[in-house]
């Protein structure tokens, strides 16, 4: 049995290496924006997504609300898919007057920052173990909106058949955009950035473009690794005006 498990893990590693090598470079048979992106977006705009809430996330969200975070009057910064939480800690240092929420579903990753429960707070930095699609919907349901929303190096899901796993191809995308605040997506796969910008433009009528950028230092461990290896990095900024206009348009339809 042990040998069988080891072989399965090795096979999974080989499959992963075909798309994302150890340097973090992404390879894919997809060479441009996915041809079904707009069709996917239309489906998500026209159909109400009724996926049940993730119950452990509902509980940790309840704990968060009970601390009074949303009623303290401090603006919120959201670090979605924060991984180990190192990026959240860095953002909390950069914005000391904000509450910075780092959300990730992986206990293993969060434990690397000493998080041994679903909820951890140190000053203005809060780390939560939660499922993002439920967490975003709960915030939106209660009318809470971040001032800034960071999506730092999400899983690129580079296979063409995995469009629905990318945030802009997922059914939650309208809720993500309608949550509000200034969104900042950073990634090291140009196609992902192009698709995200195209998706925002398509559903909102805005005109945003991707940027190549090279910060002095990485805001997350992944970003630092990519910088040290000289990889091109891409940035998509969506203003709070665009997300608010989109949210209002959804309320009137």
PEZIVEN-V949324 format. One record per residue. N is the residue number from 1. OMEGA is omega as a letter, one per 30 degrees, with the letter a starting at -180 (none if undefined). NEAR is the number of other ideal C-beta (glycine too) atoms within 10 Angstrom. D_LAST is the distance of its C-alpha to the last C-alpha in Angstrom with 1 decimal. Layout:
n omega near d_last
N OMEGA NEAR D_LAST
N OMEGA NEAR D_LAST
This chain:
n omega near d_last
1 a 5 55.5
2 l 6 55.5
3 l 7 56.3
4 l 8 53.5
5 l 9 50.9
6 l 10 52.3
7 l 10 52.0
8 l 10 48.4
9 l 10 47.6
10 l 10 49.5
11 l 10 47.6
12 l 10 44.3
13 l 9 45.6
14 l 9 46.7
15 a 9 43.3
16 a 11 41.6
17 l 11 44.1
18 a 11 43.2
19 a 16 39.8
20 a 17 40.4
21 a 11 44.0
22 l 7 45.7
23 a 11 45.0
24 l 16 41.3
25 a 14 41.0
26 l 18 38.4
27 a 12 39.4
28 l 17 37.3
29 l 9 37.7
30 a 18 34.2
31 l 7 35.1
32 l 9 31.8
33 a 15 28.0
34 a 21 27.2
35 a 10 26.8
36 a 13 24.1
37 a 19 21.9
38 l 14 19.2
39 l 10 19.3
40 a 19 19.0
41 l 19 16.0
42 l 12 14.1
43 a 13 15.1
44 l 20 13.9
45 a 13 10.4
46 a 8 10.1
47 l 10 12.1
48 a 7 12.0
49 a 13 15.3
50 l 6 17.6
51 l 10 20.7
52 l 7 22.9
53 l 15 23.6
54 a 19 27.0
55 l 9 29.2
56 l 14 31.6
57 l 23 28.8
58 a 15 27.5
59 a 13 31.1
60 l 21 31.6
61 l 24 28.3
62 l 10 29.7
63 l 13 33.0
64 a 22 31.3
65 a 15 29.5
66 l 9 32.9
67 a 13 34.6
68 a 9 32.5
69 a 17 31.2
70 a 15 27.8
71 a 9 29.6
72 l 11 32.5
73 l 7 30.8
74 l 15 31.4
75 a 15 28.7
76 l 20 27.7
77 a 24 28.3
78 l 27 27.1
79 a 30 29.4
80 a 23 27.6
81 a 20 30.1
82 l 27 33.0
83 a 20 35.7
84 a 21 38.9
85 l 27 37.4
86 l 20 39.6
87 l 25 36.7
88 l 30 35.3
89 l 19 38.8
90 l 19 39.0
91 l 24 35.7
92 l 23 36.9
93 a 12 40.1
94 a 11 38.3
95 a 16 35.9
96 a 10 38.2
97 l 7 36.2
98 l 18 33.1
99 a 23 32.4
100 a 29 32.1
101 l 27 30.7
102 a 29 31.8
103 l 25 30.3
104 a 24 31.8
105 a 18 32.4
106 l 13 36.0
107 a 12 38.8
108 a 8 41.3
109 a 17 39.7
110 a 25 39.1
111 l 14 42.6
112 l 13 44.0
113 l 19 42.9
114 a 10 44.7
115 a 20 41.7
116 l 9 43.0
117 a 13 40.3
118 a 18 36.5
119 a 17 36.4
120 l 17 38.6
121 l 14 38.7
122 a 14 41.1
123 a 11 40.5
124 a 19 37.1
125 l 23 36.7
126 l 22 35.0
127 a 27 35.0
128 l 25 33.1
129 a 22 33.5
130 l 25 30.1
131 a 17 27.7
132 a 22 25.0
133 l 20 22.0
134 a 21 22.6
135 l 24 23.6
136 a 22 20.5
137 l 20 18.2
138 l 20 20.6
139 a 22 20.5
140 a 17 16.7
141 a 11 16.8
142 l 11 19.4
143 l 8 17.9
144 a 16 20.7
145 l 19 20.3
146 l 25 23.3
147 l 16 24.7
148 a 18 25.6
149 a 25 24.8
150 l 24 27.6
151 a 20 27.4
152 l 21 31.1
153 l 24 32.4
154 l 19 30.2
155 a 13 31.7
156 a 19 31.4
157 a 20 31.5
158 l 19 33.3
159 a 13 33.7
160 l 13 31.5
161 a 10 30.7
162 l 16 29.3
163 a 19 26.2
164 l 15 24.0
165 l 14 26.2
166 a 23 25.3
167 a 23 22.6
168 l 26 20.6
169 a 21 21.1
170 l 19 20.4
171 a 16 17.5
172 a 17 17.3
173 l 22 16.6
174 l 20 12.9
175 l 19 14.2
176 a 21 17.2
177 a 22 15.6
178 l 20 13.2
179 l 23 16.4
180 a 20 17.4
181 l 20 20.8
182 l 17 22.9
183 l 26 23.1
184 l 15 26.5
185 l 24 27.2
186 l 25 30.9
187 l 24 32.4
188 l 23 35.5
189 a 25 34.1
190 a 15 32.9
191 l 19 30.8
192 l 26 28.7
193 l 21 28.1
194 l 18 27.4
195 a 23 24.8
196 l 26 23.0
197 l 24 23.0
198 a 20 21.8
199 l 25 19.0
200 a 25 17.8
201 a 15 18.3
202 a 15 16.5
203 a 21 13.2
204 a 18 13.3
205 l 11 15.4
206 l 16 18.1
207 l 9 21.8
208 a 17 23.7
209 l 11 26.9
210 l 19 29.0
211 l 13 32.2
212 a 10 35.5
213 a 10 36.9
214 l 11 40.0
215 l 12 40.1
216 l 5 43.6
217 a 8 43.1
218 l 20 40.7
219 l 20 38.1
220 l 23 38.3
221 l 15 41.2
222 a 19 39.5
223 l 22 39.0
224 l 15 42.6
225 a 15 43.9
226 l 22 42.1
227 a 16 43.4
228 a 9 46.9
229 l 11 46.8
230 a 8 45.6
231 l 16 42.4
232 l 12 39.7
233 a 20 36.7
234 a 20 33.2
235 l 16 30.6
236 l 24 26.9
237 l 16 25.6
238 a 23 21.9
239 l 13 21.9
240 l 16 20.2
241 l 10 18.6
242 a 21 16.8
243 l 24 15.7
244 l 14 14.6
245 l 14 12.7
246 l 21 10.9
247 l 18 10.3
248 a 11 9.0
249 l 13 6.5
250 l 14 5.3
251 a 8 5.7
252 a 5 3.8
253 none 7 0.0
